[in-house]
């Protein structure tokens, strides 16, 4: 093999390794940048609804405060917080939209959960991992409070209590 | 005769594959499907709640007589391609199957070529000059002086 060809092959191999390393670093950096954080606009999404036919786009809720709750029917804390979220939907319904996002769940199981806990607020279904990376979900449940302009004002990881819902809603309405 | 043997072999291999497709087992499907919330674990390896739900779903579909493809297709509709442990063999995903084979064959080809080049018979090296000291030929002057010295001994 001529010297030039050998050097060319070595340069190509080194270039390939550097390129792959750069891709890895970029991918890790992308993954660590959570888009949804207090003060930042909530990442938009469009998902199919479970409570009625059709789909719902988050940005269509601008003008109202939003309680965005991620849950699943197999999640025990989700069962405990469901009544508080339903109560909040009834109490603040005119100014606040409670929006449930059912993740990693069979549609049938999710609808069964909604019937069992009497959930009447809007629920969308995400089984294709659309929202989880954008909102940086580390577990279930997680709740985000959005103001009328679609900005995140509060984030509650884990089960959300009635007092935390009230505090989050007040913060969202004040912003 | 060889063709007959090949045909028989194909039939022998095809039978279990067809049985697996038409009458899949729980364990088989669980090892070919991924847990949706666990990093890199198949359903067989996971005890998470969603994995248990999917396992139960598989059990119901097997009992209902669905084929392996039907069960997998239904799960892909519900959960997306990420539920599959192996990428499908069509479209862009075919690259995941083809590239390792191409790499293997390409690597084998390069190694073969290099081995051939290394083992090629080289041209014989020229014989060393008669009056060489440590492999280096003598200068004409040195050669003449050496001849004179040797002549004195002969003389």
Boltz contact constraints between the chains, C-beta under 6 A:
constraints:
  - contact:
      token1: [A, 74]
      token2: [B, 49]
      max_distance: 6.0
  - contact:
      token1: [A, 74]
      token2: [B, 50]
      max_distance: 6.0
  - contact:
      token1: [A, 104]
      token2: [B, 36]
      max_distance: 6.0
  - contact:
      token1: [A, 104]
      token2: [B, 37]
      max_distance: 6.0
  - contact:
      token1: [A, 104]
      token2: [B, 50]
      max_distance: 6.0
  - contact:
      token1: [A, 127]
      token2: [B, 78]
      max_distance: 6.0
  - contact:
      token1: [A, 127]
      token2: [B, 79]
      max_distance: 6.0
  - contact:
      token1: [A, 128]
      token2: [B, 80]
      max_distance: 6.0
